[in-house]
Amino acid sequence: MPQKDPCQKQACEIQKCLQANNYTESKCQAVIRELRKCCAPYPKGRSLVCSGFEREEEEKLTLKPTSK
């Protein structure tokens, strides 16, 4: 039996918030922060629901703005 995702509860809270607020992300920043806090201590790949944040961080690192 696979282990339960440690941040599943927070991910579900985000979905509920988004649905209740017509998918307006700005209205759900508090629950998004809670998921980020939950994801922080887990190593990469440990939490499936945190994988979106991991990809987001990688993109930020590779898409650095170029200054002229």
Biopython code that builds the backbone (N, CA, C, O; Angstrom):
import numpy as np
from Bio.PDB.StructureBuilder import StructureBuilder

atoms = [
    (1, "MET", "N", (0.847, -1.188, 0.000)),
    (1, "MET", "CA", (0.000, 0.000, 0.000)),
    (1, "MET", "C", (0.890, 1.248, 0.000)),
    (1, "MET", "O", (1.749, 1.389, 0.870)),
    (2, "PRO", "N", (0.694, 2.154, -0.963)),
    (2, "PRO", "CA", (1.528, 3.363, -1.009)),
    (2, "PRO", "C", (1.270, 4.281, 0.189)),
    (2, "PRO", "O", (0.170, 4.332, 0.739)),
    (3, "GLN", "N", (2.322, 5.000, 0.567)),
    (3, "GLN", "CA", (2.179, 5.942, 1.675)),
    (3, "GLN", "C", (1.305, 7.112, 1.250)),
    (3, "GLN", "O", (1.310, 7.516, 0.087)),
    (4, "LYS", "N", (0.560, 7.646, 2.196)),
    (4, "LYS", "CA", (-0.255, 8.825, 1.933)),
    (4, "LYS", "C", (0.666, 10.029, 1.713)),
    (4, "LYS", "O", (1.677, 10.188, 2.398)),
    (5, "ASP", "N", (0.299, 10.866, 0.752)),
    (5, "ASP", "CA", (1.099, 12.054, 0.477)),
    (5, "ASP", "C", (1.029, 12.975, 1.699)),
    (5, "ASP", "O", (-0.063, 13.264, 2.189)),
    (6, "PRO", "N", (2.174, 13.437, 2.191)),
    (6, "PRO", "CA", (2.165, 14.245, 3.417)),
    (6, "PRO", "C", (1.464, 15.599, 3.271)),
    (6, "PRO", "O", (1.076, 16.194, 4.276)),
    (7, "CYS", "N", (1.297, 16.091, 2.055)),
    (7, "CYS", "CA", (0.693, 17.410, 1.855)),
    (7, "CYS", "C", (-0.651, 17.336, 1.126)),
    (7, "CYS", "O", (-1.136, 18.342, 0.606)),
    (8, "GLN", "N", (-1.244, 16.150, 1.091)),
    (8, "GLN", "CA", (-2.512, 15.957, 0.399)),
    (8, "GLN", "C", (-3.614, 16.859, 0.959)),
    (8, "GLN", "O", (-4.402, 17.419, 0.198)),
    (9, "LYS", "N", (-3.672, 16.999, 2.274)),
    (9, "LYS", "CA", (-4.714, 17.828, 2.900)),
    (9, "LYS", "C", (-4.654, 19.264, 2.390)),
    (9, "LYS", "O", (-5.680, 19.852, 2.048)),
    (10, "GLN", "N", (-3.447, 19.824, 2.342)),
    (10, "GLN", "CA", (-3.286, 21.205, 1.884)),
    (10, "GLN", "C", (-3.644, 21.340, 0.410)),
    (10, "GLN", "O", (-4.222, 22.347, 0.002)),
    (11, "ALA", "N", (-3.306, 20.334, -0.390)),
    (11, "ALA", "CA", (-3.643, 20.370, -1.812)),
    (11, "ALA", "C", (-5.163, 20.359, -1.999)),
    (11, "ALA", "O", (-5.687, 21.058, -2.866)),
    (12, "CYS", "N", (-5.854, 19.583, -1.205)),
    (12, "CYS", "CA", (-7.322, 19.544, -1.278)),
    (12, "CYS", "C", (-7.920, 20.886, -0.854)),
    (12, "CYS", "O", (-8.917, 21.332, -1.421)),
    (13, "GLU", "N", (-7.311, 21.521, 0.137)),
    (13, "GLU", "CA", (-7.792, 22.835, 0.577)),
    (13, "GLU", "C", (-7.658, 23.873, -0.536)),
    (13, "GLU", "O", (-8.521, 24.736, -0.693)),
    (14, "ILE", "N", (-6.580, 23.787, -1.302)),
    (14, "ILE", "CA", (-6.397, 24.707, -2.430)),
    (14, "ILE", "C", (-7.500, 24.480, -3.457)),
    (14, "ILE", "O", (-8.092, 25.437, -3.956)),
    (15, "GLN", "N", (-7.773, 23.227, -3.770)),
    (15, "GLN", "CA", (-8.819, 22.933, -4.748)),
    (15, "GLN", "C", (-10.177, 23.455, -4.287)),
    (15, "GLN", "O", (-10.928, 24.029, -5.075)),
    (16, "LYS", "N", (-10.485, 23.252, -3.011)),
    (16, "LYS", "CA", (-11.769, 23.758, -2.482)),
    (16, "LYS", "C", (-11.835, 25.278, -2.570)),
    (16, "LYS", "O", (-12.862, 25.840, -2.950)),
    (17, "CYS", "N", (-10.735, 25.938, -2.217)),
    (17, "CYS", "CA", (-10.685, 27.399, -2.245)),
    (17, "CYS", "C", (-10.860, 27.912, -3.673)),
    (17, "CYS", "O", (-11.639, 28.832, -3.918)),
    (18, "LEU", "N", (-10.133, 27.313, -4.606)),
    (18, "LEU", "CA", (-10.225, 27.747, -5.994)),
    (18, "LEU", "C", (-11.636, 27.566, -6.548)),
    (18, "LEU", "O", (-12.156, 28.447, -7.232)),
    (19, "GLN", "N", (-12.244, 26.437, -6.255)),
    (19, "GLN", "CA", (-13.613, 26.193, -6.715)),
    (19, "GLN", "C", (-14.577, 27.207, -6.118)),
    (19, "GLN", "O", (-15.454, 27.717, -6.816)),
    (20, "ALA", "N", (-14.421, 27.500, -4.845)),
    (20, "ALA", "CA", (-15.312, 28.434, -4.162)),
    (20, "ALA", "C", (-15.127, 29.871, -4.644)),
    (20, "ALA", "O", (-16.033, 30.694, -4.511)),
    (21, "ASN", "N", (-13.954, 30.173, -5.203)),
    (21, "ASN", "CA", (-13.641, 31.541, -5.631)),
    (21, "ASN", "C", (-13.494, 31.672, -7.143)),
    (21, "ASN", "O", (-12.758, 32.529, -7.633)),
    (22, "ASN", "N", (-14.197, 30.815, -7.875)),
    (22, "ASN", "CA", (-14.210, 30.880, -9.337)),
    (22, "ASN", "C", (-12.788, 30.851, -9.925)),
    (22, "ASN", "O", (-12.489, 31.538, -10.902)),
    (23, "TYR", "N", (-11.926, 30.039, -9.305)),
    (23, "TYR", "CA", (-10.549, 29.844, -9.748)),
    (23, "TYR", "C", (-9.729, 31.127, -9.800)),
    (23, "TYR", "O", (-8.874, 31.295, -10.671)),
    (24, "THR", "N", (-9.996, 32.027, -8.863)),
    (24, "THR", "CA", (-9.218, 33.250, -8.727)),
    (24, "THR", "C", (-8.086, 32.973, -7.737)),
    (24, "THR", "O", (-8.290, 32.970, -6.523)),
    (25, "GLU", "N", (-6.902, 32.744, -8.277)),
    (25, "GLU", "CA", (-5.757, 32.338, -7.458)),
    (25, "GLU", "C", (-5.430, 33.348, -6.362)),
    (25, "GLU", "O", (-5.027, 32.961, -5.266)),
    (26, "SER", "N", (-5.597, 34.629, -6.645)),
    (26, "SER", "CA", (-5.239, 35.657, -5.664)),
    (26, "SER", "C", (-6.073, 35.544, -4.385)),
    (26, "SER", "O", (-5.634, 35.995, -3.327)),
    (27, "LYS", "N", (-7.246, 34.961, -4.466)),
    (27, "LYS", "CA", (-8.095, 34.818, -3.278)),
    (27, "LYS", "C", (-7.707, 33.605, -2.436)),
    (27, "LYS", "O", (-8.257, 33.393, -1.355)),
    (28, "CYS", "N", (-6.773, 32.823, -2.928)),
    (28, "CYS", "CA", (-6.386, 31.600, -2.223)),
    (28, "CYS", "C", (-4.918, 31.598, -1.796)),
    (28, "CYS", "O", (-4.350, 30.536, -1.545)),
    (29, "GLN", "N", (-4.313, 32.757, -1.713)),
    (29, "GLN", "CA", (-2.895, 32.849, -1.387)),
    (29, "GLN", "C", (-2.564, 32.244, -0.021)),
    (29, "GLN", "O", (-1.494, 31.658, 0.146)),
    (30, "ALA", "N", (-3.451, 32.374, 0.941)),
    (30, "ALA", "CA", (-3.171, 31.830, 2.283)),
    (30, "ALA", "C", (-3.057, 30.306, 2.238)),
    (30, "ALA", "O", (-2.144, 29.743, 2.842)),
    (31, "VAL", "N", (-3.966, 29.631, 1.534)),
    (31, "VAL", "CA", (-3.892, 28.169, 1.469)),
    (31, "VAL", "C", (-2.724, 27.712, 0.592)),
    (31, "VAL", "O", (-2.153, 26.649, 0.832)),
    (32, "ILE", "N", (-2.368, 28.497, -0.413)),
    (32, "ILE", "CA", (-1.212, 28.185, -1.246)),
    (32, "ILE", "C", (0.065, 28.282, -0.401)),
    (32, "ILE", "O", (0.955, 27.440, -0.518)),
    (33, "ARG", "N", (0.149, 29.307, 0.445)),
    (33, "ARG", "CA", (1.313, 29.435, 1.344)),
    (33, "ARG", "C", (1.398, 28.237, 2.294)),
    (33, "ARG", "O", (2.490, 27.756, 2.593)),
    (34, "GLU", "N", (0.249, 27.760, 2.763)),
    (34, "GLU", "CA", (0.251, 26.599, 3.667)),
    (34, "GLU", "C", (0.806, 25.363, 2.959)),
    (34, "GLU", "O", (1.550, 24.585, 3.555)),
    (35, "LEU", "N", (0.446, 25.185, 1.696)),
    (35, "LEU", "CA", (0.985, 24.050, 0.947)),
    (35, "LEU", "C", (2.485, 24.215, 0.752)),
    (35, "LEU", "O", (3.235, 23.249, 0.896)),
    (36, "ARG", "N", (2.933, 25.421, 0.428)),
    (36, "ARG", "CA", (4.381, 25.655, 0.270)),
    (36, "ARG", "C", (5.121, 25.333, 1.577)),
    (36, "ARG", "O", (6.197, 24.737, 1.553)),
    (37, "LYS", "N", (4.536, 25.732, 2.716)),
    (37, "LYS", "CA", (5.162, 25.437, 4.012)),
    (37, "LYS", "C", (5.226, 23.936, 4.247)),
    (37, "LYS", "O", (6.216, 23.419, 4.765)),
    (38, "CYS", "N", (4.160, 23.241, 3.862)),
    (38, "CYS", "CA", (4.139, 21.795, 4.030)),
    (38, "CYS", "C", (5.202, 21.137, 3.156)),
    (38, "CYS", "O", (5.874, 20.201, 3.589)),
    (39, "CYS", "N", (5.352, 21.624, 1.933)),
    (39, "CYS", "CA", (6.294, 21.017, 0.980)),
    (39, "CYS", "C", (7.753, 21.273, 1.325)),
    (39, "CYS", "O", (8.618, 20.465, 0.987)),
    (40, "ALA", "N", (8.034, 22.373, 1.985)),
    (40, "ALA", "CA", (9.419, 22.798, 2.220)),
    (40, "ALA", "C", (10.326, 21.721, 2.826)),
    (40, "ALA", "O", (11.446, 21.561, 2.342)),
    (41, "PRO", "N", (9.915, 20.982, 3.845)),
    (41, "PRO", "CA", (10.858, 20.046, 4.461)),
    (41, "PRO", "C", (11.050, 18.720, 3.718)),
    (41, "PRO", "O", (11.913, 17.929, 4.101)),
    (42, "TYR", "N", (10.272, 18.460, 2.673)),
    (42, "TYR", "CA", (10.353, 17.167, 2.008)),
    (42, "TYR", "C", (11.327, 17.199, 0.840)),
    (42, "TYR", "O", (11.372, 18.171, 0.086)),
    (43, "PRO", "N", (12.106, 16.133, 0.693)),
    (43, "PRO", "CA", (13.042, 16.081, -0.427)),
    (43, "PRO", "C", (12.298, 15.984, -1.751)),
    (43, "PRO", "O", (11.165, 15.505, -1.811)),
    (44, "LYS", "N", (12.941, 16.436, -2.789)),
    (44, "LYS", "CA", (12.352, 16.415, -4.130)),
    (44, "LYS", "C", (11.852, 15.004, -4.458)),
    (44, "LYS", "O", (12.559, 14.016, -4.257)),
    (45, "GLY", "N", (10.631, 14.934, -4.962)),
    (45, "GLY", "CA", (10.059, 13.650, -5.337)),
    (45, "GLY", "C", (9.329, 12.935, -4.221)),
    (45, "GLY", "O", (8.674, 11.925, -4.479)),
    (46, "ARG", "N", (9.414, 13.413, -2.999)),
    (46, "ARG", "CA", (8.760, 12.742, -1.861)),
    (46, "ARG", "C", (7.252, 12.944, -1.898)),
    (46, "ARG", "O", (6.497, 12.039, -1.543)),
    (47, "SER", "N", (6.807, 14.117, -2.322)),
    (47, "SER", "CA", (5.389, 14.441, -2.319)),
    (47, "SER", "C", (4.933, 14.750, -3.741)),
    (47, "SER", "O", (5.441, 15.677, -4.372)),
    (48, "LEU", "N", (3.977, 13.975, -4.244)),
    (48, "LEU", "CA", (3.463, 14.196, -5.585)),
    (48, "LEU", "C", (2.791, 15.561, -5.692)),
    (48, "LEU", "O", (2.951, 16.242, -6.704)),
    (49, "VAL", "N", (2.046, 15.973, -4.672)),
    (49, "VAL", "CA", (1.353, 17.258, -4.752)),
    (49, "VAL", "C", (2.325, 18.434, -4.718)),
    (49, "VAL", "O", (1.969, 19.537, -5.133)),
    (50, "CYS", "N", (3.531, 18.218, -4.235)),
    (50, "CYS", "CA", (4.530, 19.290, -4.195)),
    (50, "CYS", "C", (5.313, 19.388, -5.493)),
    (50, "CYS", "O", (6.061, 20.348, -5.684)),
    (51, "SER", "N", (5.164, 18.429, -6.382)),
    (51, "SER", "CA", (5.967, 18.413, -7.602)),
    (51, "SER", "C", (5.722, 19.645, -8.472)),
    (51, "SER", "O", (6.631, 20.074, -9.182)),
    (52, "GLY", "N", (4.527, 20.222, -8.437)),
    (52, "GLY", "CA", (4.257, 21.441, -9.204)),
    (52, "GLY", "C", (5.092, 22.606, -8.711)),
    (52, "GLY", "O", (5.573, 23.404, -9.516)),
    (53, "PHE", "N", (5.270, 22.718, -7.412)),
    (53, "PHE", "CA", (6.113, 23.781, -6.854)),
    (53, "PHE", "C", (7.571, 23.545, -7.204)),
    (53, "PHE", "O", (8.311, 24.497, -7.449)),
    (54, "GLU", "N", (7.993, 22.285, -7.230)),
    (54, "GLU", "CA", (9.374, 21.973, -7.591)),
    (54, "GLU", "C", (9.654, 22.416, -9.025)),
    (54, "GLU", "O", (10.697, 23.009, -9.297)),
    (55, "ARG", "N", (8.732, 22.133, -9.942)),
    (55, "ARG", "CA", (8.900, 22.538, -11.342)),
    (55, "ARG", "C", (8.907, 24.058, -11.458)),
    (55, "ARG", "O", (9.678, 24.627, -12.230)),
    (56, "GLU", "N", (8.041, 24.708, -10.683)),
    (56, "GLU", "CA", (7.965, 26.165, -10.704)),
    (56, "GLU", "C", (9.299, 26.780, -10.276)),
    (56, "GLU", "O", (9.770, 27.735, -10.894)),
    (57, "GLU", "N", (9.900, 26.241, -9.233)),
    (57, "GLU", "CA", (11.189, 26.746, -8.754)),
    (57, "GLU", "C", (12.289, 26.514, -9.794)),
    (57, "GLU", "O", (13.139, 27.381, -9.999)),
    (58, "GLU", "N", (12.277, 25.342, -10.453)),
    (58, "GLU", "CA", (13.276, 25.058, -11.478)),
    (58, "GLU", "C", (13.153, 26.036, -12.637)),
    (58, "GLU", "O", (14.159, 26.505, -13.169)),
    (59, "GLU", "N", (11.911, 26.347, -13.031)),
    (59, "GLU", "CA", (11.689, 27.288, -14.130)),
    (59, "GLU", "C", (12.199, 28.682, -13.761)),
    (59, "GLU", "O", (12.780, 29.369, -14.601)),
    (60, "LYS", "N", (11.989, 29.098, -12.525)),
    (60, "LYS", "CA", (12.480, 30.404, -12.085)),
    (60, "LYS", "C", (13.997, 30.478, -12.207)),
    (60, "LYS", "O", (14.552, 31.510, -12.587)),
    (61, "LEU", "N", (14.659, 29.369, -11.881)),
    (61, "LEU", "CA", (16.118, 29.341, -11.939)),
    (61, "LEU", "C", (16.624, 29.358, -13.375)),
    (61, "LEU", "O", (17.661, 29.961, -13.650)),
    (62, "THR", "N", (15.920, 28.714, -14.292)),
    (62, "THR", "CA", (16.402, 28.629, -15.669)),
    (62, "THR", "C", (15.945, 29.820, -16.504)),
    (62, "THR", "O", (16.534, 30.088, -17.551)),
    (63, "LEU", "N", (14.927, 30.531, -16.076)),
    (63, "LEU", "CA", (14.403, 31.665, -16.841)),
    (63, "LEU", "C", (14.808, 33.009, -16.216)),
    (63, "LEU", "O", (13.993, 33.925, -16.106)),
    (64, "LYS", "N", (16.056, 33.104, -15.818)),
    (64, "LYS", "CA", (16.541, 34.351, -15.222)),
    (64, "LYS", "C", (16.490, 35.457, -16.270)),
    (64, "LYS", "O", (16.881, 35.247, -17.418)),
    (65, "PRO", "N", (16.009, 36.628, -15.880)),
    (65, "PRO", "CA", (15.962, 37.731, -16.852)),
    (65, "PRO", "C", (17.374, 38.170, -17.254)),
    (65, "PRO", "O", (18.293, 38.210, -16.436)),
    (66, "THR", "N", (17.505, 38.489, -18.511)),
    (66, "THR", "CA", (18.804, 38.960, -18.981)),
    (66, "THR", "C", (18.799, 40.471, -18.960)),
    (66, "THR", "O", (17.850, 41.099, -19.428)),
    (67, "SER", "N", (19.837, 41.051, -18.428)),
    (67, "SER", "CA", (19.926, 42.513, -18.369)),
    (67, "SER", "C", (20.964, 42.980, -19.387)),
    (67, "SER", "O", (21.994, 42.337, -19.591)),
    (68, "LYS", "N", (20.670, 44.100, -20.011)),
    (68, "LYS", "CA", (21.586, 44.646, -21.022)),
    (68, "LYS", "C", (22.166, 45.951, -20.570)),
    (68, "LYS", "O", (22.958, 46.556, -21.291)),
]
sb = StructureBuilder()
sb.init_structure("model")
sb.init_model(0)
sb.init_chain("A")
sb.init_seg("    ")
for serial, (resi, resn, name, xyz) in enumerate(atoms, 1):
    if name == "N":
        sb.init_residue(resn, " ", resi, " ")
    sb.init_atom(name, np.array(xyz, "f"), 0.0, 1.0, " ", f" {name:<3s}", serial, name[0])
structure = sb.get_structure()
